[in-house]
Amino acid sequence: MALKQHKDDRVRFEQQVDNSRSYVLPFIAQTKQLGPGTKILEIGCGEGGVLVPFAELGCHCTGVDLDKLRIELANDFLADFIKSGQAEFMYKNVYDDDFLARFKNYFDVIILKDVIEHIPDQELFVPYLKNLLKRDGQVFFGFPPWYMPFGGHQQIASKKISMLPYYHILPRPFYKRILKLFGENDGMIEQLLEIYDTRISIERFERIVKKSGLQVKNKQHFLLNPIYKYKFGWNPVKQSRIISSIPFARNFLTTCVYYTVGIS
């Protein structure tokens, strides 16, 4: 079920901009004042579209990604903001000593949009973010809970199996066998299994946040993910408070969650 945005960098960038302007920035602004001088870091920034609305407000934006090609695209798409000194993009690992030395306790807001579910060792990564955050700073997380219908990102697969929900939650050997049976290539299988290995549920995320000495400032669960606007033409629908309050079961019926967390 490869969509246009999976193949067209400009389309993907423009969707990032619109999604951020309509949903991500307003959510963060509920608990954090944004404007000139606000220092923003996006980890896993891709083409940089999420940062555009923040730069338009006068924030200073830094984007890092481990995909060199996507950093090159960000440098192209946000060239005017880079020229004015409002934005910079780096092909960089945030664990690197020189990155930490430059940005220790520097950022007002750190953004991870559809990223945390790809990062290994989340129990180490989430508390590490405090090193980059100002004392009153906040971290935004937006991600699809693992147990939701397409929590394994199987929609990026090339075969008909991409439209099959929930099969990603099978035991790993069975999941891999199904992918092979339906003819997925080794590269796609490896990519999907990496997500399997770094999967994260709502409950596990909240446990990691609490154990890291961070406090939830705001949260919103969605029945229909805001990005479905671009994938399927569906308007976002917030999850009911009743469903959101039921541990574990909510994972199966919630396609996206937004959180802002700060130092306790």
C-alpha positions as CSV (number, residue, x, y, z in Angstrom):
1,M,0.0,0.0,0.0
2,A,2.8,2.4,-0.9
3,L,1.3,5.9,-0.9
4,K,2.4,9.0,-2.9
5,Q,4.1,10.5,0.2
6,H,6.2,7.3,0.5
7,K,7.8,8.1,-2.9
8,D,7.5,11.9,-3.3
9,D,9.8,13.9,-1.0
10,R,8.0,17.2,-1.7
11,V,4.6,15.8,-1.0
12,R,5.9,14.2,2.3
13,F,7.4,17.5,3.3
14,E,4.3,19.5,2.6
15,Q,2.2,17.0,4.6
16,Q,4.6,17.3,7.5
17,V,4.2,21.1,7.4
18,D,0.4,21.0,7.4
19,N,0.2,18.3,10.1
20,S,2.6,20.2,12.4
21,R,0.8,23.5,11.8
22,S,-2.7,22.0,12.4
23,Y,-2.0,19.6,15.2
24,V,1.6,19.3,16.6
25,L,2.3,23.0,17.3
26,P,-1.1,23.8,18.8
27,F,-0.8,20.8,21.1
28,I,2.6,21.8,22.3
29,A,1.4,25.4,22.7
30,Q,-1.1,24.3,25.3
31,T,1.6,23.8,27.8
32,K,4.6,25.7,26.5
33,Q,4.9,29.3,25.3
34,L,6.4,29.5,21.8
35,G,7.9,32.4,19.9
36,P,11.1,34.3,19.1
37,G,14.0,32.9,21.0
38,T,12.4,29.5,21.8
39,K,14.9,26.8,21.0
40,I,13.4,23.7,19.4
41,L,15.1,20.4,18.6
42,E,13.5,17.7,16.4
43,I,15.1,14.3,16.6
44,G,14.4,12.2,13.5
45,C,13.5,15.4,11.6
46,G,13.4,13.9,8.2
47,E,12.9,16.6,5.6
48,G,12.3,19.2,8.3
49,G,8.6,19.9,7.6
50,V,7.5,19.6,11.2
51,L,9.8,22.5,12.1
52,V,8.5,25.0,9.5
53,P,5.5,26.3,11.6
54,F,7.9,26.8,14.6
55,A,10.4,28.7,12.5
56,E,7.5,30.9,11.2
57,L,6.8,31.9,14.8
58,G,10.5,33.0,15.2
59,C,11.7,29.9,17.1
60,H,15.3,28.7,16.5
61,C,15.0,25.2,15.1
62,T,17.6,22.4,15.1
63,G,16.9,19.2,13.3
64,V,19.0,15.9,13.5
65,D,18.5,12.7,11.6
66,L,20.6,9.6,10.9
67,D,19.5,9.6,7.2
68,K,21.9,11.8,5.3
69,L,19.7,12.1,2.3
70,R,16.8,13.5,4.2
71,I,19.0,16.1,5.9
72,E,20.1,17.2,2.5
73,L,16.4,17.6,1.6
74,A,15.8,19.6,4.7
75,N,18.7,21.9,3.9
76,D,17.1,22.5,0.5
77,F,13.4,22.8,1.6
78,L,14.3,25.2,4.5
79,A,17.1,27.1,2.8
80,D,15.6,30.5,3.6
81,F,15.3,29.8,7.4
82,I,18.8,28.4,7.4
83,K,20.1,31.5,5.6
84,S,18.5,33.8,8.2
85,G,20.0,31.7,11.1
86,Q,16.7,30.4,12.3
87,A,17.3,26.8,11.4
88,E,20.1,24.2,11.1
89,F,20.1,20.6,10.2
90,M,22.6,17.9,11.1
91,Y,23.4,14.4,10.0
92,K,24.2,13.5,13.6
93,N,23.6,11.2,16.5
94,V,22.3,13.0,19.7
95,Y,24.4,10.6,21.8
96,D,27.7,12.0,20.3
97,D,29.9,13.8,22.8
98,D,30.3,16.9,20.6
99,F,26.5,17.2,20.2
100,L,25.9,17.0,24.0
101,A,28.8,19.4,24.7
102,R,27.2,22.0,22.4
103,F,23.6,21.5,23.4
104,K,23.6,20.5,27.1
105,N,20.5,21.9,28.8
106,Y,19.9,24.1,25.7
107,F,16.5,23.3,24.3
108,D,13.0,24.6,25.4
109,V,11.2,21.9,23.4
110,I,12.3,18.6,22.0
111,I,10.1,17.0,19.3
112,L,9.9,13.3,18.5
113,K,7.1,12.8,15.9
114,D,6.6,9.2,14.8
115,V,10.2,8.4,16.0
116,I,10.2,6.9,19.5
117,E,8.8,3.6,18.2
118,H,11.9,3.3,16.0
119,I,14.5,3.9,18.7
120,P,16.2,1.0,20.5
121,D,16.8,1.0,24.3
122,Q,14.0,3.6,25.0
123,E,14.6,3.1,28.7
124,L,18.0,4.7,28.3
125,F,17.1,7.1,25.5
126,V,14.1,8.9,27.2
127,P,16.1,9.9,30.4
128,Y,19.0,10.9,28.3
129,L,16.9,13.7,26.8
130,K,17.0,15.5,30.1
131,N,20.6,16.3,29.3
132,L,19.5,18.4,26.3
133,L,16.5,20.0,28.0
134,K,16.3,23.3,29.9
135,R,15.0,22.9,33.5
136,D,11.5,24.1,32.4
137,G,11.7,22.5,29.0
138,Q,9.3,19.9,27.6
139,V,9.5,16.9,25.2
140,F,6.7,16.1,22.7
141,F,6.1,12.5,21.7
142,G,3.7,11.5,19.0
143,F,3.5,7.8,18.1
144,P,1.2,4.9,17.1
145,P,0.8,2.5,20.0
146,W,2.1,-1.0,19.1
147,Y,-1.1,-2.9,19.4
148,M,-3.2,-0.6,17.1
149,P,-4.3,-2.1,13.8
150,F,-1.2,-0.9,11.9
151,G,1.2,-0.4,14.8
152,G,3.9,-2.4,13.0
153,H,4.0,0.1,10.1
154,Q,3.1,-2.8,7.8
155,Q,1.2,-0.3,5.6
156,I,4.6,0.5,4.0
157,A,4.9,-3.1,2.7
158,S,4.6,-3.6,-1.0
159,K,2.2,-6.6,-1.1
160,K,-1.5,-7.0,-0.4
161,I,-0.6,-7.9,3.2
162,S,0.0,-4.2,3.8
163,M,-3.8,-3.8,4.3
164,L,-4.1,-6.6,6.8
165,P,-4.5,-5.2,10.4
166,Y,-3.1,-6.6,13.7
167,Y,-1.0,-9.5,12.3
168,H,2.1,-7.7,13.4
169,I,1.4,-8.6,17.0
170,L,1.9,-12.3,16.4
171,P,5.1,-13.8,17.8
172,R,8.1,-12.6,15.9
173,P,8.8,-15.9,14.1
174,F,5.2,-16.2,12.8
175,Y,5.2,-12.5,11.8
176,K,8.5,-13.0,9.8
177,R,7.1,-16.2,8.2
178,I,4.0,-14.4,7.0
179,L,6.0,-11.5,5.5
180,K,8.1,-14.1,3.6
181,L,5.1,-16.1,2.6
182,F,3.6,-13.0,0.9
183,G,6.8,-12.3,-0.9
184,E,8.2,-9.3,0.9
185,N,11.9,-8.7,0.1
186,D,14.6,-9.1,2.7
187,G,15.1,-5.3,3.1
188,M,11.4,-4.7,3.9
189,I,11.3,-7.7,6.2
190,E,14.3,-6.4,8.1
191,Q,12.8,-2.9,8.3
192,L,9.5,-4.2,9.7
193,L,11.3,-6.5,12.2
194,E,13.3,-3.6,13.5
195,I,10.1,-1.8,14.4
196,Y,8.9,-5.1,16.0
197,D,11.9,-5.1,18.2
198,T,11.5,-1.4,19.3
199,R,7.7,-1.5,19.6
200,I,6.1,0.6,22.4
201,S,2.7,0.5,24.0
202,I,1.0,3.3,25.9
203,E,1.6,1.6,29.2
204,R,5.2,1.0,28.6
205,F,5.8,4.5,27.4
206,E,4.2,6.0,30.5
207,R,6.3,3.7,32.7
208,I,9.4,4.8,31.0
209,V,8.5,8.5,31.4
210,K,7.8,8.1,35.1
211,K,10.9,6.0,35.8
212,S,12.9,8.7,33.9
213,G,11.9,11.4,36.4
214,L,9.7,13.1,33.8
215,Q,6.1,14.1,34.3
216,V,3.2,14.1,31.8
217,K,2.1,17.7,31.2
218,N,-0.5,17.0,28.6
219,K,-1.8,14.0,26.5
220,Q,-4.3,13.3,23.8
221,H,-5.2,9.9,22.3
222,F,-6.7,9.7,18.9
223,L,-9.2,7.1,17.5
224,L,-8.2,8.3,14.0
225,N,-4.6,9.6,13.6
226,P,-4.3,13.2,12.3
227,I,-2.0,11.8,9.5
228,Y,-4.9,9.8,8.1
229,K,-6.1,13.1,6.6
230,Y,-3.3,12.6,4.1
231,K,-3.4,8.9,3.8
232,F,-7.1,8.3,3.5
233,G,-8.9,11.6,3.5
234,W,-10.2,11.0,7.0
235,N,-10.5,13.8,9.5
236,P,-8.9,13.1,12.9
237,V,-11.1,11.9,15.7
238,K,-10.1,12.1,19.4
239,Q,-10.3,9.0,21.4
240,S,-13.1,8.9,24.0
241,R,-12.0,9.5,27.6
242,I,-13.6,6.2,28.6
243,I,-11.5,4.2,26.2
244,S,-8.4,6.2,27.0
245,S,-8.8,5.3,30.7
246,I,-8.8,1.5,30.1
247,P,-5.2,0.2,30.3
248,F,-4.0,-2.1,27.6
249,A,-7.3,-2.4,25.8
250,R,-7.0,1.3,24.6
251,N,-3.9,0.3,22.6
252,F,-6.0,-1.7,20.2
253,L,-8.4,1.1,19.5
254,T,-6.0,4.1,19.6
255,T,-4.1,4.9,16.4
256,C,-2.0,7.7,17.7
257,V,-1.1,9.4,21.0
258,Y,0.4,12.9,21.7
259,Y,2.2,13.6,24.9
260,T,4.2,16.5,26.3
261,V,6.4,15.6,29.3
262,G,8.7,17.7,31.5
263,I,11.1,17.4,34.3
264,S,9.3,16.6,37.5
